[in-house]
Structure formats: structure tokens, C-alpha cells
């Protein structure tokens, strides 16, 4: 053995050029490590999912004839850190070349670059061969621009890759069907059941318990429901196209007490581990759409593809354009603690109860639950973005830092001062009622501001605008709301602020 190649837990791309054919001189290594399980408290299903997919990937490599060394979390020789495990293998197998795939996380990228400087053998990093864009492509696209508008980048991507384009114009005559993607689901449109896989993982659960790994969330049924290899990921993609795509765009922002998945694909875990690529997803959806244009409107397809080549690629590019400073930004100077009920789901606020329990039960919540329920509440209560980051990074099965921190600290918490979002994504109870049925059975009244049974979001919203006026008063997208705030009776605003501050000081009573 002369060449050692490292595969990280989110680099499980069996179609990578590394794996085209077995090579006698190449040894692949994969590690389950406390370095990765312990830097934040992860959801139990997230740890299970990564370990299950990594173990399956190792088995797939062996089946293809590749030589591998895999360290499970409790193996005696597992040093639990990347550097120590790599150093031992380099010495043990007399390695003269070390190679790795560029990580998608700044922390690991720095760790591996530093490690390579300590080596007296050749080292090399190669592309992940996953994204549509290179790490620096977004920064180059926006060079010299004042704002990094995602819509501009999205149109660039559509043109460059000829996606939903006709003669260099958007198919259907418009770039963006976002206005058509905001319907409330009322129960009249049938939602097919979630596609699950019942992967047996009892051995992994035992390994996690034996290792003493601290986790959060719940895992009750003994089977892991998400895809753990490319075959399963492709099955889930096919299921999405055949049963869910037809209404995806209409209800992608909707929320409901009886439906946690609605028409969402739930492919993000498989994509973020690279079991399946964005090109796989987009091409499959486009091919299906071409064959079924008579029954699927373009708004459904455009709404989905925008999330992949617009939102996902944009966030990946923004991560590499803004790190490492981005991780510490707190423009709004928020310092409050995250409410305890984020870890239990025990709250009388229906929207938060359902969204958080969804997250704790399945390590999943869709993007509007994350942005406009849990994220909205955390921002309105002026929570320290460090605490919000840790919760989001830990609780969601698809959370790897490049996609989590840009969405949380940027889009959700506006801690970056507007690099990603042009305004804070905050709302009162009115928006929540518009997009869900949460308010209908809630303990609180969506129409009240200061009474005992008033919806907490209402007073928190106006208090936030008033408290953050120095930061937001010149934001052109906030002008209308500040005009309304300025017209508010001073006594009413005083009472609203008293109510909001009581909520912030006694969050766990609500």
C-alpha cells in the first residue's frame, strides 16, 4: 500500500472518479470519531444516519474490489481524532502519498491543511465532484457588487446550465413562480405517505450507547427511515417525481398539524452526504416533467429546482465567500438564551410545539418551519445566534455546517447584517395563520397582542422592530413596517413591550 485516501462522512459519492476501478496501491479509510459526534450535541437519528451510510458505503467499496480500512466508534485502535487516526495508518501501511477530497466544512478544511503540513510525504486534495459550482464561483460572480442577491445568481445558473430555458429565455415566460408557491394546505389535496426504508440499525444504536455519545431527540421504532445508499436515494427521488412533484410548488411553504412532510422530497440528507448529486436530482425531475407536462405545471418544477440550483448552490458559495468571519457575526447584538422547550417541545404555542416535536421525532422540519416558526421565534426573542446555530446544527439530519450556518445565522437570524437576506424574516401570528392551521387549536389567540391569552408572536414582533430600529431603520424593505410602528399609540407600544419582555424573561412558561 502506497496511497492512503480519506473519505469523510459527507463524501459518500460512489460515482466519484476515485472509485471507477480498484487500484492495488490505494487504500481507502473511513472513521467514526468522537471528534465529529461531540463538537455539538447531535440528534440521535443524525448520528445513526451518518454511521449507517458510512458503513454501507464501506461495504459498497469492498464489493467493487477496493481496499478499505474502517474504524467504528468503539474500535480499540480508534484514536477518535482525524489526525491521530491518519497518522497511525500512514505509519502502519508505509504510506508515501496521502490524498483527500476537499471538505465542505471550513473547520475540516483547515484541520486537513494543517495536518498535511506536518507530513514528510506527498499530499493532495481533489474535487468532491458534487456541486454544480466550484467553491469560489459565487464570489467571482458577485465581485464588485454591493449585494449578493440569490435571484441574480439563480438566473445565472439557469442560463449557464440551460435549465428550464427556451432560446435563452425562461420557459413559461417568467423566472420565478414564488408567488404560486405560497398556498395553504386545507386537506382537500391528498398527500401520499412518506417514502421510508426501514433500515435495521440496532447495532449502531448499541455502539452509540456503548461509546457514551451524548445525543438529543428521539428514536423509537428501531428502523432508520432515510436512504443510506445511492440505490435508496434514487428510489426516493423516483417516488417524489411520481407522487409528490405534482403539488410540490403549490404547498412548499404550507404547514399543518396533521402533516409533517406534505409534498417535500426529504432528499436533503442523501444529497448532503453526497449519496446523490444535485445534477442527479435536477435531471431526473426535468426528465419526468418533460414526459408529463400535460399534468404537471411548470410552477411545481421551477419551485423545486430553485431550491437546488438557486438556494442550495447559493448557500454553498456564500459559505466559502464569507467564512471564517461569518461564524462569529452578530450584527443585531442578540444575547438571550435559547428557550428550554427547544429541547423538549413542551410549549403551549402550537406552531412551536408541532415544529419542534417534528424536529425531535424525525430530525426533520421543512424550510418554512425552520425559518418562520423556530427561527422566527428565536430572532424575535433576540437569542444569541451561537445558541441558535448549535441547535440547528445538532437537531437536523441534513445539517452540515456549510448549509446550516448560512441559513441559520444568515437567512434566519439576520446576524450577518444582510449578506444573505435583504431583510429579517420575522412575522407576527398573522403569517403563521396564513400558512398553517396551527392557530386554530392553539392555547393563544392570534388576534390579541397584550392579553394573557395573546399570541406571543404579536408582541414579540413589534418589540423586536422597536428594539432593533437602530440596525434596521434604513432597510428599504422594512419601511412600511416602521411607518406602522411610528403610527402606533405610545401607550399601546409601551404595553406591547412590557408583554414582550415578560415573554422573553419567562419563555418556558409559555
N, C-alpha and C positions, 0 to 999 in steps of 0.2 A: 504494500500500500504506500503510495507516494502523495496522493492528493486527498485532503480532507475537505469536504463540503458541508457547510452548516445549513440546516433548514429550520427556520423559526416557525412557531405555531400558527402564524397567519400567512404562511408562504406555501400552502398545500396545493400547488398548481401542478397537477400531473402532466399537463401539456407543455410545461416549461422545457426549453431546448436542452437543459441539463439531462432530461430523462428520456431522450429519444432512443438511446441504446445503452446497454450496460458497458462499462469500461473497467477492465481488470485493475487499473491503477487508482480508481476512485472509490473512496469510502464516504458514505453519507451519514450524518449524525443528527439526531433529534433529541431534545432534552425536555423533560418535565421538571420544572425548577421552582423552588420557593421564591427565588428572585422574582419570578413572574406571578406567582399566586399571592404573594404577601405585600407587594408595594401599594396595594389598595385592597380593601375588602370587597371581593368579587361575589356575585350571585353564585350559589351552588351549581345552578344549571350552566352557567358560563364556564366554570372550571371543568365540569363534566364534559361539556361540548368540545372544548379545546382538546382535552386529553383523548376523548373518543375519536375525534377527527384525526389527531396526530397519530394515534395507534393504528387506525385504519390506513392512513397514508403510508406508514412504515410497512404495513403488510402488503399494500399495493406495490410498493417499490421492490420488495423482495420477490413478489410474484412475477415482476417484469425482469428479474435477473440481476437487480442492483444489489450491491453490498452495503449494509447499513449497520449502525450501532445505535440502539435506542435505550435511553436511560429513563426508567419510570421514576415516579416521585419518591418511592421508598427503596430504590436500589442502593445497596451498600456503598457502591463506588460513586454515587451521585453527590457531587460537592455542592449542589444547589445554586451555583452561580455560573454564568456563562463562561467567564474567563478561566475558572478553575477546571471546569469540565473539558473545555477546549484544550487547555494546556496539557492535561493528563493524556488525552487522546493523541495529541501531536507527539508527545514523548513515547507513548506506548506503541504507536504504529509507525514510528520513524518517518513522520510526515515531512516532506520538503516543500509542499505548496498548500496553503490554506485559502479557500475560496468561500465567499458568502454572497447571498442575494441582498442587494441594498434593502435595509429595513424601511418600513413606512412609519416608523416612530423615531423621533429625534433622539430620545434617550438611548435607544438601542444602537442607533447610527453612531452616536458619539462613543458609546461603550466599545463597539467593534473597531472603530477607527483608532481609539486609544490602545486597544489590545494589540492590534496589528503593528503598532509602533514598537511594541516590546518584543516582537518576534525577530529571530535571526534567519527566518525562512521567507520565501516569496509569498505574497498575499495579493488577492484580487477580489473586487466586488463586481457583480453583474446585475443587469436589469431584472426586475421582478416579472417583466413581460405580462403585465396585467392591465394597467390603466390605458385609456386612450391617449393620455397626455404624459409627458415627461415631468419630473418634479418642478422644473423651472419654467415650464411653458406658460403658465398663467402669469407669472411675474413679468415675463417678456411681453406678453400680450398687453398688459396694463402699464407698461413702462411709460412714465411721463404723464399718466392720467391721475386726476385727483381722487376719483372714486373707482373702486373695484366692483362695478355693477355686474351681478351674476347674469342678468338678462343679456348684456352685451357679449359676455363670454359664451353663453348658451347659443346665441345666434352664430357666433364664430365656429362653434363646434358643429352645429347643424350643417353649415356650409362646407367646412373642411372635410367632414366625413360623409357628406351627401346623404343626410338622414332626414327623411320627410321633406325632400326638396324636389321641385319641378322647375327646370330651366333657371336655376339659381334663385328661385323664389320659394317661400314656404308652401308646402302642399296644403290646400284648403284655403289659402289666401291670408292666413294670419299666423304669426309666430307662436302665439301663446294663448291657450284656451283656459287660463286660470279662472276666469270669471265663470266658466262652466263647471268648474271642479269644486264648487262650494255648496253642494246640495245637502240638506239634512235628510238622513235616512229615517223613514217613518214606519218601516216594517212591511211596506207593500211590495218591495222588490226582494225576491228570495235570495238569501245568501247561502251558497254551498258550504258544507263543513270544511274546516281547516284540514289541509293535507298533512298527515303525520306519519312517522316512520317506525315508531315503537322499537328503537334501538336498545338492546339489552346492555345496561351499563352498571349492573350491581357490583361488579368487580372494581370499577372505577370509584364508585361511592365508598366502598370499603377502603380503598387506597387513600382517598382524601381524608377519611376519618382517622385512619392509622397515622397519617402524616401530621395530623393536628392542624390542618389548614383552616383558618377562620373564614367562614363564608357568611353570606346574608341570603335572604329569600327562602323559597320553599321548593321542595322536590318530593312529591308524594306518590307518584304512580309507578316508580321503578323503571320506566322506559323514557328514553330521550327522544323527543318528538321531532327535532330538527334534522336536516340532512347531515351526514357525516362523511360523505364522499361525493365524487363528481356524478356518479350514476344517480344517486338520490337527489342531488341538486337539479339535475336535468329533468327528473320526474316531477319535481315541484314546479319548475318553470313551465313544463308542458301543462300541468294541472292549472296553473294560473292563466295561461293563454286560453285554455278550453272552457274554463268555468267562471273566471273572475274578471278578466280583462274587459269584458263587455260593459261592465258598470264601474270599473275602477275609477276613471276620471270623475264621474258624477259624484261619487261619495268618498273621495280620498281624504277629505277634511272632516267627514262626519264622525260622530261619537254616539255610543248608545250603551245603556246599562246591560242589555242582553247579548251584545255582540262585541267581542274584543278584537276580532280580526277584520270584520266587514269584507271588503274586496281587495285587501292588501296581499301582496305576494309572499311576504315574510321570507324573502330570499337574501336579506342583508347579512345574516350570519354566514351563509355559504359564500357570498360574494366577498365578505371582509376577511375570510380565511383563504380566499382565492381558490376554493373548490370549483368555482365557476366564474367566468370573467364578465365584465360589462359588455364586451362585444358578443359573447355568447347570448346574453340576455337580450340586448337590443336587436340583434339579428334574428333571433327566434321570434320575438314579438312582431317585428316588421314583416317577417315571412308569413306569420299567422294572419296578420292584418291584411296583407295583400290578397290572401285567399278568401277572406271573409269580410270584405268591405261592404257587402250588402247588409250585414247585421251589426258591424262594429263601427261606431262613429270615430272620426279622427281625434276628437277631443279626449276620448278614453286613452288612446295610444300616445298622443302628444303629452298628456299629463303624466303618464308613466315614464316615458323616455326622458322628459325634462328632469325627473328625479335622478336619472342615471348619468346622462351626459352633461346635464346642467349642474344640478345640485351636488352630486357625488364627486364629479371631476373638479368642480369649482372648489369644494371644501378641501380636497386633497392638495390642490395647488395653493390655496390660501394658507394651509398649514405650513407648507415649506417656504412660502414667501414671508411669513410672519414669525416663525419660530427662531430662537427660543424666547424672545421677549413676550410673545403672545401669552405664554403660560402664566405670566405674573401680572397681566393687566387688570386693573380695577378702576376704570375711569370714573364710575359713579360713586366710588368710595363706600361701597356697601360692606358692612362688618358683622351683621347679625348671624346668629346660629341657625342652622337648618333645623326645622321642626322635627321633634322626635317621631312624629307619625309617618315620616318618610320611610322609616324602618319597620313600621308595623301596619300601616294602612288604617290605623284606628283614629278616624276623624269623622265628625258629623257633616262635613262638607262633601256632598255626594260625588261631585266631579273628581275631587282628590281621592276620595275613598275608592272609587272604581279604578281610576288611573293608576294609583299606587298599588292596589291589590293585584291588578293586572300585571304590573311590573314584578311584584314579589312572587306571584304564582307562576308566571311564564317567562320571566326575564325579558319581557317584551311589552312595549306600548307603541302605538303608531305615532307618526311625527307630530300630529296636532295635539295628542295627549301630552307628549313631551314638551312641545313648545308653548301651547296655550292653556294647559292646566298646571302641570307640575312646575314648568319653567316660569310661567306667568306668575304663579303664586310666590315662588322663590324670589323673583325680581321685585314684586310688589311689597314683599316683607323685607326687602333690602338685605338679602342674605349674602354673606361673603362668597364670592364666586369660587374660591378654593373648595369650600364645602359642597357647593353645587356640583362642581367638576368631579369630586371624589365619588359622590353618589351616582351620578350618571355613568361614570366610567366603570363603576362596580356593578350596578344593577342590571345593565342591559347586555344581552348575549352578543350583540353585534358591536359592542363598544370597544374599539381600539382608538388610541389617542388621536390619530390624525383626523378622524371623523367625529369623535366625541367632543373634543375641546373646541373645535371650530364652531360646532353647533351650540354647545352649551355656553362657553364664555363669550362667544361672538354673537350668534344669532339670537339665542335665548336670553342671555343676561346683559347684553349690550356693554360688557365690561371692556371691550376693545374700543369703545367710543365711536363705533360706526364703520369700522373697516369692512365688516361683512353685511350687517343690516343697516339700512338707511334710517331706521327709527327703532325704538324699543318695541318689542312685541308684547304689549301689555293690554289688558282689557278689563272691563267690569263684568258683572254677571250677564249682561245683555248678550255679548258674543257667545258665551258658553251656552246660553239658552238657544241662540240662533242655530248652533251647530250640533246640538245634542238634546237628549231628553233627561239629562242629569237633574235639571232644576225641578222637574215635575214632581219628584218624590223626595226632594231634599228637605232636611230639617230647617233650612233657612229660606227666606223669601227673597227672590231675585229682584224684586221691585223696591226693596227698602234699603236705606243707607245706614241709619244710626240706631234703629230699634234693637231690642235684644235678639230678635229673630231675623235681623237684616243679613243679607248675603255679605260675608266678609270681603269679597272681591270688590264690592262697590265703594266702601270707604277706603280700602287699601289703594284702589286705583287713583282716586282724587288726591289722597295724601301723597302718593308717590309723585304725581305730577307737580304738586306744590313743593315737596321736599327737593326734587331734582331740577327745579326751574333753572338754577344757575348753569346746569350742564346742558339743558335741552331747549331753553327758550329761543335759541336761534336756529333750531332744526326746522326746516321749511315744512316737513311732513307733520309736525306737531302743532302748527299754528292754530288750526281750528280748535283743538282741544284746549289750548291755552286761552283762546278767546272765550270759550265757555267757562273755563275756570275763573277768568277775570270778572265775568258777569255774575258769579255765584255770590249770594248773600254772605257777608263776613261771619255772621253768627252760625249759619249753616256749615260753612267751611270749618269753623272752629270745632263744631260738634263732630263733624266728619273726621277731623284729625284726632280728636280725643278717642273716638271709636277705633280708628286705625291703630293708634299707638297701644291701645288696650289689647287689640288682637295680636300685635307684634310681641308684646310683653307676655302674653298668656296664650301662645299659639296652641299648646297642647290641650287647652280647654275647649277648643273649637273643633 
